């Protein structure tokens, strides 16, 4: 039996409406030697049925059903069962250009690369059009800098993302590093995975074109985690800190910059969600719980370094609990007043 050129891992959980589009984009791929591992992570909707139907009609789709264990566990199961020369992954609510994997596999073979990267396009659910994000990296390693150093500098500068998707790895490389996605971390676990293997890369190929279409929706895994205001932020932030401390020596300027970027990302996202909770849900208990999480991330941090944070974020992250709670209280009053006026307007129209 001839082994496939590429294996694409597709973790699936509660995406019945968007899954057909994702799988159809895989079926239309121009690369012919392929296998698709669809890992159903205990979906409660009809996602498993959609995946099974594709597997009935197309031999290159293989479905595996498992109890819900999370995104990382599903990806790890796919890594264990992959047989292709190259391995990629897509999220089950996204889709890809028809020649994405052919282009990436060709680039890997031509340049003998362990990793191929491509650009992507962001599309907000329910909206037309996309925000193109071409990969603005040089096609060759800059002088006096290895690929790991270059990618880390680019990541710290915001020109490169450590997403699990938009990448194709050589299976021989992944078999050599023997790394798995960290289970039990529900946020940006793909960053942690990449940070631990990037220093072993020697050859990297770049395709700047946006071949991957990222659908941003509120009820995705990341979206649902963001709105819970729970300890997942603290766990993920601490895991990032530990990984960076293992990779970079103490006092490393690049390591410190990466940690600052990660901290800024967590805090800006969380404080944004606190604002949404205050305006829409009007739950004081939920707001206070979220504020408690921001303080756990802010412990011993120098918030003056957060030059890109607005007044709202800085106020919520302030050491003084009184100030941040008062800000949320007045925000909730504004949200309540807005909902009251909207209900009056609706009653008058009726």
N, C-alpha and C positions, 0 to 999 in steps of 0.2 A: 504493500500500500504506500503510495507517494505521500510524504508529509506535506502539509500546507505551507505556503510561503509565509502567511501571516495568520495569527490568531487574534481575534478581537474579543475582549471580555466586556460583557454588558451586565452589570448589576441591576436588578429590577426590584422595585418596591413601590407599590401604589401609584402607578403611572399609566393606567389603562387607556386614558384618552390620548396621551402623547406617544405611547410606545409604538403604535403602528407606523407612525412617521419615521421614528428612529430606525426601526427594523427595515422598513422599505428603503431607506437611504443606504443601509448595509447591503441589502439584496441587489441594489443597482450598482455596486462597486465594480469598477473595470478590472480589478485584479481578480483572477479566476481561481488561483490556488489559495484557498482561504477556509477558515473555520470560525464560526461565531459561537462563543460560549455564553448562553443566556442563564444567568444565575438568579433564580427567583428567590428572594430573601423573605419568604413567608408572607407574600402579599395577600391582603384580605379582599381586594377588589378583583376585577377580572383580568389583571395583568398576566397571571399564570396561564390563563386560557388563551390570551393573545399570543404569548410566546409559544405555547404548544401548537397552535394552528400554523405558525410559520414553520415550525420543525416538521410538521406533517407534509407540507408542500415543498420544502427546500431541504435537501440533504446536508447542506453546510451549516444549518442551524441546529445546535445541540442545547437542550434545555435541562437544567439541573434544579431540582426543587429542594429547599432547605428551610429549617426553622429560622425565624427572624433572629439574626445575630449582628446586623449592622453592615454598613457599606464596606468597611475594611475587610471583614470576614468574607464577604462575597467576592471581593477582588482577590483575596488570598486563595480562595478555592479555585478561582479561574487560573491564577498563576501556577498552581499545582498541577492542573490538568491540561495546560496549554502544550501543544505539540508543534506549533509553527516556528519557522526560523526567526520570525520577528513577532513581537507582542505589542498590541495596542489596547486601549480601552476607551469606551465612550459612555457617557451617562445616558440612561434610558429615556430621558426627556429631551435630549438634544438630537441633532442630525448632522450629517457630514456631506461634503461634496462628493460626487460620483467617483472621482479619480483620486481621492485623498490618500487611500492606502497604497495605491499603485505608485503615486508620486513619492511617498515616504519610503516605501520599500526600495524603489529604484535609487533614491538618494543614499540610503543606507548601504546598498551594494556598491554603488559607484565610488563612494567616499570611505568605505570600510568603517562606517560609524557605528558606535555602540548605541547612540541615541540620535533620533531625528526629531526636530521641533518644527511646528508650523504655526501660522497666525490663526486668528479666530474672529468671529463676528458675534456680537451680543445682540440678542433680540428679546425684548420684554414681552412676556405672555400677554396676548390680547391686543398687541400693537403691531402695526405694519412697519416694515423697514428694519434695518439692522445698523448697529454701530460697529464699523469695521475696526478690528484691532490687528493690523499687520504686525508681524514680528520684526521689530526694528533692531535686529542684531546683525553684525557682520557675518558673512558666509565663511570667513576664515578666522582662525584664532589671532587676536591682536598680538603684536610683538611684545615680548617680555612678560607674557601672561598666559598661564595654562587655561584650558577650557573650564575646569572647576572654578578657578579664580575669576575668570571673565563672567561666568554665569552667576556667581554669587554677587559680584559687583553690580551686574545688570539687575538682579533681583532686588538688591538694596536700593537701587535708583528708580525702581518701579517700571523698568522697560521689559521685564521678563517675569512670568508667573510660574510657580511650581505645581501647577495643576496636574492631576493624573492624566487627564485627556490631552489631546493635541500633541501627543508624544508617541513614538514607536521605539521600542528597545530591541536590541539583539537578544534573543533568548540565551545565547551562550554567555552574554554579559550578566544577565539577571541570575542565571544558574551559578555563576562564579561568585557574585556578591552575597547570594543567599539571604536577601532581606525580604521582609514582609511588611505590609501596611499595619500600623499600630492599631490594634483592636481596643475598644473601650474609649477611644478619643473620637467624638462625634463632629468636631469642627477642624477644618483644614488639616486633616490627617495626611492628605497628599503632600503638603509642604514638608511634614516630618519625614515621610518616606524619601522624598527627593533629597532633602538636606543630608540624609545619611548615606546616600550612594553617589552624590555628585562628585565627591573628591576622588572617586575611582575612575572617572571618565577620562579617556584619552582622545577619542575622535568624536566630534559632534557635527551633524549636518543641519543646515538651516533652510527652511522653506518659508519665506516671508508671507506668502499669500494666505489669506484667511480661508482655510479649507474646512474648519470646524465651526458649527453654528451652536452657540451656547444660548439656551433658552432660560432666561431669568424669571423665576416664578416665586410667589410668596410662600407656597406650601411645599417647596422642595426640602431636601434634608437640611441644607444650610438655613433656608428660610425659616423652617419650623423651629430649629434650634435657636435662632436669633430671637424669636418672639417669646421664648419660654422664660427668659430672664433667670436662668438657673446656674448651677455650678459648672456646666459644661465649659463656659468661658474660662473659668479659673483653671480647670484641669488641662484644657488645651494650651492656655498661655504658659503654664508651668512646664508642660511637656516640651513646648518650643524652647523655653529657656534652658532646660536640661540638655536638649539635643544640640543647641548652639554652643553650650559650654563644653560638650564632649568634642565637638568638631574644631572649635577655634581655641587657641591658647588664651589664658587670662590676660586681659588688657588689649586684646586684638581690636583694632579700630573697625575692621570689617565686621567682626562678630558683634561688637557693640551696636553698630549701625543696623545690622539685621535684626537684632533684638529690639531696638527702638522702633523699627518699622512694624514688626509683629505686634508690639504693644500698642502702637498707634492704631493699627487695624482693628484689634480687639476692642479697644475703648471707643473708637468712633462708631463702630457697628453697634455696640451695646448701648451707648448713650442715645443713638438714633432710635433704637427700638424702645428705649424707656420713654422717649418723647411720644412715640406712637401709642404706647400703652396709656400714658397720661391723657392724651387727647381723645382716644377712642374707647378704651375699656373703662376708665374711671374707677380703677381698682387700686386703692391706696396700699393694700397689702402687697399686691404685685409690684407696684412701683418701689416700695421700700425694699423688697427682696432683691430687685434688680440693682438698686443703689448699693446694697450690701456687696453684691458681686463686683461692682466697679471698684469699690474700696479695697477688695482683696487683690485685685490686679494692680492697684495703684500703690500698694504698700512699698515703701522705700524707693519710690520712683520719683524722678525729678521732672515734674510736669511742665517746667519752663521750657523743656526741650521740645514740647509738642507745638511747634510753630504753626502747623497746618490745622490745628483744632480751633473750632469756633468758640464763641463765648458760651454757648449752650454746653458743649462738651467739657470745657474747662470748669464751668460751674458745677456740673454733676460730678466731676472727678475731684473736686476740692476736698481737702482734708476736713473742712468744717461741715459736718453732717447737717447742721441747721440751715446753711445756705442752700445746699442742694435739695433738701426736702422742701423748703419754702418755694423754690423755683418750680418743683414738680407740682406742689399744691396749687399754685396760681395757674399753671398750665392746665391742670385738671379742671379748674373753675372755667377757664376759657373754653375748654372742650365741652363742658356741660352746658355752658351758655349757648354755644354754637348748635349743639344738638337740640336744645329747647327751642331756639328760634327757627330751626329747620322744621321741627314738628309743628310749630304754630303756622308756618308758611304752608305746610302740607295740608293742615286742617282748613285754612282759609280757602285754598284752591279747591278742595273737595266741596 
